[in-house]
Amino acid sequence: PFTLPGEYFHYLEYYAVDNAGNEEEVHNQTHSVDNYAPVTTISISEPSYIENTTELGEHWIVSPDTVFDVKGVDDCCKIKRIVLYNPVTQKKDKNEDKVRIKLYRWSDKKGEFVLVMTKTLMPGGEPLIKSFKGTKKIKIKATFEVTTPDGKKKEVIKEEILPCKDLMDKGDSHKYLNETEDNEKIYTFSVEDSQPIHVNGTRVIFSEFKVKLCPKPKKGVRKCFSGIKSTNCRIWHNGKWDDWTKIEGPFNLPEEGIYYLEFYSKDNIGNTEGTTNITIVVKADIHSPEKPNRPEGPTSGKIWKNYTYTTSTTDLDGDHIYYLFDWGDGNFSGWLGPYASGETCEAFYSWRKEGNYQIRVKAIDEHGMESEWSDPLPITMPKNRPIYNHLIVHFLEKLLERFSFLRQYLHLSRIFH
């Protein structure tokens, strides 16, 4: 007996020979080796935000209507390199709030995550780059500081878990370089040429990432992992744990109180991920800011000239509100505020290129609760028509008046041609 080394596809050919030298025809088989455990992601809908307290540590605040979607993923690719870009670095304004980024990756076999990088992105700073030997998912955690009216600084935390397949799905809707000979795809983005990929509504975006795909088989579709058999979860509430159960779909936690969730996934050949856990506090009275009003301001203008736009919204909890303008060209205002509920926010911007743009805005309260994007305001920034063009046309008109026979000739030319 023997084992197949490594992973991915193995092509076997074999035949037998008897003692008289008779040989049978060659047989062949294709085998796919899967040594990697799947990964589990959890998506938590609004309303929800993260807090960090001495009593509970880092935990989620949600409402009874918040939906949890826990899924196992057995991707056919691995993440090799990530470049994160913070749009606020375009604004060299020392008063802009700072953003700290933490990336985590999971051990493919054990499912546990380890901190691989922490760095602060400041205005005017460089994009943040991190290379990986190969991982099937990453966790992006972004925090930004806000200053409340009483002068205190408060951190708002946003996070998202992204499997490699999700990254590829996001990238395929943008631009990427062709697949290389060693089965790698490099996805690149330019804030000038295309809309970037945003992480969970934060100002942190992917500027570039590289993934390594499974090798292509000689026949059939690319497939090297065995697929998800089950994703399992158990919940602690009111002092006791429930039994482990297979997750069949999205769910919510209807009662107020503290919950602990544990979950993991298993693939079809038995590779099992390590357990992941989160702490959740369910409250009935949390709200996101209402959808902001569509921005108001000029709908046409000239490039390189500042124009002012306004918006406002309300927060049912009376929290202070911050606003983020998307200028439609890949640039963002940074979070502006704080503003009182219902107070008008004002922002200005100048476009660098001619074109048609859609301005939109979203709001976030002091707890990190985000609104949906506003309806867009379409605007046009036409080319500046040089004044000398007008002078040339005026000169030609005067010339034609002086030489009427030339005008008649041009008129006849149009008729006979």
C-alpha positions, 0 to 999 in steps of 0.5 A: 500500500502507498499514500498520495503525497501533497494535495490537489490532483493525482493521475495514476496509471497501472497495469499487471503482468503475469509470470508468463509475461502477459500484460493487461491494458493500462488503466488510469484513475484520477484522485483529488487529495484534500488535506485542508479543513473548511472554514466558517464565516458568520455574517451579522446583519444590522442593527449590530455593532461591536463593543469592548468592555472589562466585563465581557471583552469584545462582543456584539450588540444586536437586536432581536431582529438581527440575522446571523448567517453562519456558513462553511466554505471549502474554497478552491483557492488560497490568499497569498497577498493583500494590499489595503488602501485607506482613502483618507490617505489622499487627504493630507489633513492632520485633523482626519481621524486615524484608522488602525487595521488588523489582519488575521489569518486562520491555520488551514488545518486547525482553524485557529486564527493568529494575529499577523499584522497591526499597523496604523494608517495615517493621513498621507501614509502608504498603502498597507501590504501583507503577504501570506504563505497561503490561507483560505480566509482572512479577518479584516478588523478596522477601527476608527476614532471619533471625538464626542462633543465632550472631547472624549475619544471613542473607538468604533470597530468594524470587522469582516471575515472573508474566505478566498472565494468571496474575495475572488467573487468581489474581484471578478466584478472589477479588474484583474490580470490574467491567470498565470502559469502557476494558477495565480490570479492577481486582482488590482484596483485603481481608485481613478479607474474603477470603484474599489472593494469596500470592507463592511462599509468602512473606509478600508478598501482592497487595492490589490490582492493575489490568490492561488487557485487549485491546478486545472485538471486535464478534464472537467471543472477545477475542484480540489476540495471535497465540499462542506458536509455540515456546519455545526453550532451550539449556543449558551444562554441563561446559564446552560449550553444547548446541544450541538446542532447542524445549521440549516440556515440564517437565524436570530436570537429573539430574547434579550440577554447574553449569548455565547456562540460556538461553531465549526465546519466539517468537509466530506472526507472528515477534515474538521475545523477548529471551533470559533466563538463569539459573545453576543448581547441582545438588546431591544432598543438599538437603532441605526441612523435613518437613511440620509437625505439625498445630497443637495448641491450643484448638479454641474460645474467645472473641474478643479473647482470646489462645490458644496453639498449638504445632507442630514438624517435622524437617529431614533436613539438621539446619538451623535451622527457622522457622515461619509460622502462618496464622490463617485470617482473612488474618493471619499470624504472621511467621516465628518462630525459629530452632528446632532440628530437632524443637524445638516452636514456640509462637505465640499469637493472638487473633481479632477476629471471630466465626466458624470458622477453619482454622489451618495452619503451614508451615516454612522452613529457614535456606536458604529451603527451604519445607515444605508446609502442615500439615493444618489445625486447625479452630477456632470463635470464637463470639459472647460471649453477654451475661449480661443475656440469661440474666437476662431469661430467668430473670425470665420463668420466675419470672413464669410460675410466679407466673401459672400461668394465663398459662402454660396460655394459652401452652400452649393457643395452641401447640396451636390454632396 
